[in-house]
Amino acid sequence: MELDTATSRVHTLEIENAAITEHLFDVQEQLHDAQDVISAQSDVIKQKNQRINRLVRDKAVLSGRIACKKQELAQAILSAAEAEKVSKAAALNIETLLQSISQLNAAASAQKAAKSELYKDLRATRMRETRAKTAVRKLRKELAAKSRWSGMNRHAYSSQSRSLAMAFVKAGCAQSRIGPLLSRVGKVFGISIRRSMSRRTVGRIITEAGVKVRLQLGHELARAKAICLSSDGTSNRNIKYEARHITYKAPTYDTNPDAPQEAAATRLVEVDHALDHTAQTQYEGWDVANQRIVDTYNNSPLARRDALDGLSYEADDLYRKTVSYAADHASDVRLAAHKVKERKQLVVESDLGRQEITSMSDSEVEQALWDVLQEMHDDPESLDQSSLSPEHRAEALQSLAAHLGSKELESLPDDRQQLLTRMVIAGCCGHKDHNCSKYGVEGMQAVWETLGLTPPVLLANKDNAATIALGEDADSAAVEQALKTSHRGGYKLVSICGDLFRHKDPKRGHRDLHRHFFSKVKFDVTGEHSTVKFPDTSNNRYGSHLAGAAELLKNHSAYLEFFRIIRDTKTTPGLNHMEQNALMGLENEETICELVIMTVYKNAVPDAYFKIVRKAGVNHIDLGPLHAKIIDHINKLIGDTDLLLNPLSPSEEATLDGLPFSDQHAMDSAHLWLMKHPLRVPVVEQLLIGLLTSTLPAWKRFSSEFEPGGPIDSLTPAEKLAICIPPTNDANESILGGLRDYSLKRGGTVKHFSAQAAYHRNNTEAFAAAKLGTEEDALYIMRLARVEDASGAMHKFRDELIAFKTRIAEEARQKQAEKEAEAAAELERLRSIAVITDVQQLKALPVKKKGRPNLREQLDVRRDLWKDEILVKTKLKDISKKVNMVAAILAADERYVFVIQFSWDFSLSNFGSVARQKMEL
């Protein structure tokens, strides 16, 4: 509309402009005409000048007319100028309108383009709507399918379901609750689970996990070049259990190609029952566990695939590849390690023997086998060389290989022999420190007697305290025994507090009250919430007694107040005997002196030592310099006790690792106590020297594997790189502790515990994803698990255990009967000996001579028949000389006569009093 109006306006202005222009042309023509007339008239004037006078009158008329014309001309010029202005304004207006028209045209084009785009968007939106409706229908179908999850792969549970079940078991869910719990979780997320796992299915999944663990161990042991065995045992509810681990360089199964593909790893082999904890049983346990791995692996599809890569594993490979054995310092484990070492040597000899047999001709082999068979058989003449059974031939071949291998090994150079048979026996660093600390505490306690100082207060148990309190009125032997079995000092105080505040039986002591009270105490001191319990001395954990000493010293006044609260909150105010002992120890300065020593030693050596050996990736092989440094550091502390006792000394000089004290609060408490009790400082210095001096031989003894020329020092650099030994026995200790917790909180067999623990610890799930992805593997694992479930292994162990205990009981009864028979025979022999009391006759007797009267027989009569209390306690080596033996016999005779006389007098007086009582009645 606006465009049409503007167009009409422009047209009108164009018409007006044309009219003005035409009028201007008319005026101009008139002007030209007027100029022509003037020119003509001027010419007439010039021509008719004679007529001027005559035409003056006309001139005036014409002048008037000219003036009028000029006025008209001026008016016309003004009109033309006005018209020109109007034309310019019209032209400018036209230009403005043209620009407006151009802008309107552009806007119209843009609107047209936008309209086109809108049509395109509308079409695209309609198409998207169509596709969205299709996708929604598809998603609804998929959602409906996914909301009904079966977790099955054909007729068996899928690997995802099995992995999920293992995750729930690890989280602590009971086997019978996993199926309902999965259904409930699915319901929360809108998923309907078609089939619920039964308890039996979950149990079988755990058994299958154990099969996967053995497959993993077989596969990795086939690849390993050098392995380290480790084991430990415990008892729970009077049943022995053994934990076994193997350390070697294993694949990481990391899908990231930039990540390391191999690293040292400690794999849990199994936790299993044991009939006892002897070295032989431990050694045989390795054989049984290894055979299970061999059977599981070699019959599997995985072994057939590995064989294509040149990998295989047989029973002797475990010993062939064993280069080290890590355990604590107990004699039974050490003996088991030596048995493994002997087995390794037998395997090496057998390998060398087989190599020697391959270099022999067939006739030589046959003749050698025949010679071996004749040596082995009880009746060689009954043998027929042409009709030997395969069993006899195999046994003879094995004996021949061992015989030839033994000779071949002996013929090798010493370094070659060591290379083939070397096996390092490494002791747990945690047990090293624990044992050395115990020796140090014993050395510290001996200082009191050595210096003739008043020792810490005696902390006897209730029975011993009652016996000791009787004093002279009681039997001297009973008092002596009570004193001998009673203990004192900081170590005993920490043990008592451990029983009070963290007893292994949760129903005993003040566990929760202690935790709540000291959480507030520690918050008031440090401003941090702490729920750390008292160190677990009840279970003898590494460093627990030293940590307990630091705890008591840091919060000494708070513990005194805590015992007052215990005393005053009882119905009948008071403390029981154990609580009285703890309070008595906390109030005794000598006992606090020992706590100070244990605290400063803990911060100087054990804390730094554990920080070093428990770092990730630490290899026991590389800890030789550390143990040499410990000896040097302890010698330095002995030479300058101020490093620990002087608060101004730099802590970096006092600690093994050169870092600040790990528990500065405890060190400050120790220094503060010493400043408050300056007279105790010299005693504390001697106690510290006594502890440090006693730890020196202990550290040397328990780190003997690092000695120059020892098993570790003689290793080549290449061997050190190949051998991986865990520095502590934490793996075995923790898994056995986990077994105890498992038996308390969950119901299940040790086989199930072992399977699930190894599955999670060994990263078996990643191994299975990488190596056991075929349907053939799944079928093999499921079938083998069903065979194991039906094997009744637990029932077999029960039968074996009962038979073993019955046999042990029978042997014990037989030994006891033999012992009693021997004792009766000995008593009869002693009674048949003629007692000689004459001094001269005694001096004439020989000390000991078979078949003739002798002094030893007379001494036996006094000691074993008369039970003389002095001779019973006297060592025979102290009276081995004739003079001493005669003197001992005579002294015993005097005591015997006195006892007889006293007994007779006492009997007579007793008889008289009884008679008088009867007469009075």
Steps between C-alpha positions, in 0.01 A plus 500: 500500500774744595685406184197585282448836679862594457486406131190716445659794682811474283285498186317817613823679573632402158189653334536824700865519414420458130242785516744733676768415248264576210400831659866588541558428133207731411641778715839456341344518156318814597827642627665424170210658317527809717870524434433472127246781517744721694771431247261584217383813671861606571574463136195706415618764750840504341349517153242753586698717738339796322182368617613510875339815572190391333506180686588633851148451591520150368829457683341568832229260413748246391716565809199427712432196297871399534485551875195282509672241288812510724279462799336203333843367404624531857181334615556226245862458615385475858235252398765299310731502803209390720416230250864387495498476883178301484655275234810436712286423806286270289812329363635454856165366612498268202851373591388444859195316381711290264728404791191412704372296211840322479496428872142379481592276207793359698277443802246336278772272355621414853146425610460284195826315578398464865166369391680247283724398790195470725345267248824297496515491883138400514567215263812393693306521829230280358765251388672511843165446663449195286847366584456580871175309513677206335792524748261526796322188387839324464620622841178388662556158355863497620400631845235236527762238407760639742256539785470121494859382577567132525879507541516173312706385207297219356440275801783630719560827680707744298847618596349834602263328742783296645720807540213683669446210740872500591483875563205454739681218678807720541280774647389255768161392372391152603475250217132435562422875488669590173213387274226693688731801534564510124125488439445785744772715346357432155155603617639833625640570151187379327642168387319174540741209559352182361709253697639530852833340597476229763745451784632188330560689176697769680704234676577337168601836352750534786631152425536599134697805615741260671539309173576826319761582763678171440485553124652844549776361721577223251513744208717752686733239652556359152622847396696582818877463509560528874253468786495555875291284731364618833272345759371532852255325727257562780239316699135588534267304726775242545531438124826578319495712184777575251527796263725481194613774263727514196681815381623545143485738207149465360295666223297802612216438249478878457317593179693827478791435259710773665470339845755238618399157380695311767570566867603312813188356665428285804229245416296318762516127425255382764397493862434144609460270798798319643523209739786669685758776455812288468758567230418175323129587483581846364727350234243238401239778484702667225506171310122457525425862406743486207351174373152657501633787289670258261191282457264796453725679253631212290150361432364840394450655155725784618795262533444377144504859375810579708673193357482664157710783647749255650370528858455200728492429871572180688520413869879529526495849347394646835825382659707547187410872489505564876791727587386629839275426796359782713355438845531598862790379714321200653699177492222293341465732200877516461516120499220489240703742287804272527284206390393701194866573433583129519216426259635764263838329504338163424317657204822654371679168533216327317520755217875454468455124509243504221735711291773246564267213401419666167871503419530123563436229244197273527707203609673705769166625629356148509803364684493788750127447558557131559774572753273745683212250507723230644613740775140602577349150503515276808542188285701598187517143371120490457507792254464446127649779291276422203173524694536812711177682582465866396472597869828331589667650197379854580610468863840373393535777243425759768754348739758487221443866414539599867818294535660635183385855578654488847835405354470762226415771755799410715725524197391855419695804628384644831358818347300296249368275778393803702330651198291186446416421863502842667197592708491806724312463829387849598356597837207738537616853585201545729606199706860624499396824665253326734760249622773762535267724700427209738873437548548872559227512765654199677839673495343817638334309783830331590660840564305541827662193652841573346514847654338388825210742459146465625313330212151594379209390711403132466181454300405147601173339402233440760607147601870579514435822690303306763780244534768767529292692758511199733876549531668281759176326592488331161711227342826663388495301174152632420606858569812455292298358214250788525781755489662319209185501291408862581622792293556870538589808298371695202455198273277326756305821564428540128385137482261554791361817341463315170289235676292771668443727203521269197461142608463243224169408662278806429285429805787559740662824612405861431526512118230750406522708817874538441447599137235761581695649788828535313335626182398805704840523671686495169258748343563742787875467444532487122166634377457191284244224537681172570336161544826303509479216748767393746782304326407136452747342742251221565575359153874580512506719190824654370613786724179492704676510838722792398196683366315423823787647703484821295122513542522469880777758521325756278177481696638408842286738705191416294549128571527568871174693483342223293577242768351729765182522291491120470548468875237754600228402253464144627214404728758418762783747436831327440723336240546133422846346523600566138383862519690544826814364334463742208447798731790389720726482196394845377577648842841330525794715385723201417231362269462841333877503443461185289209656311725796418772270366256295291351821357827663396630172351176462304544844343869451430507158331178293453278777362754604239584136425137411427455808283790385285421129470129557437545736208343377177736307276763426768690175440645312798810434292587871506473548879856396590630858525203594717577230758868595502389858558287390797808356673695821440208716613450307825873528574472875442206523742691297761789742472278808529176442689429874497387459140186341645480639852590863438204698360739747334669233287389495134261213435654436160817378674308261723275324248607218273366667185626849584149643515312663789355275770186320387330574834628837618228519765630182663859627491394831654320308776812293569723810515249681721490210746880497516507873569252452785708213641864605449627246754374223273704614198818300584291187554313556172833538317620163633167339415520638145855371459390162635215478248710615204791272593266199522348572160837497323564121508133443429511713184815318389342162570171564326658667195754226440388454139660838419842416645803533268541174315147397596224379268392850390845653483618222267224565245600645164341829383296306245368267768411792723295650219318171440421417863201670667463443876235682705669679792234403755269211574201733485329306222480180704428677829216703351333211320506286816351791693237530229420131542440553871265794427326296230436212740352740755276704269399265219417139451708317244781254446867585488494396132248772421696757700820404321335513156342843539802651678739378228257611227500859624862521618649347185304720258352181355205685350733693268683177415173324416391790278832484314560123479176308568258648252399191305194284558730199528671662801167572667381141456827360636487724808135421575547125461810493719324710766215250511746214541668683789166577665410133490841382623416544870840651581382636834369162610826336395698750706276436802562128470875557459505736798316256727724216388809719554389613846412141591843381389674780691295420810588131472868582459484739796330237715755244394786738581341582834461131579863438405606797708303376799645153457850644484427714806369195689805298399728786605317533831535128556870526418548787742317312774726201446814708553653470843523847651847585625528781753848440631745766386794267451297250301368781282848630436611150403232466232578591136307788346332284240572142404262253348438179692646630828368731775589857417439857614266577213256234621511642854440846361204373293345351813514834681383702202243277327377281786522732798423806283751719679401852396860626483629213287198517271595859412875430481651435158707183477781681322543720808571197724671273248818480708519230766558740790199711408282197448586352841435836667162528324404146613594568861313831503194324362528234772502770769193666353325164469567410865373842611181464296442147641554619857275804448230285344522250792478773766212664320319166476544431874373845599211455267427161650509645855261784418258262335514264798433781745201613293357145508554473877322831556206371296 
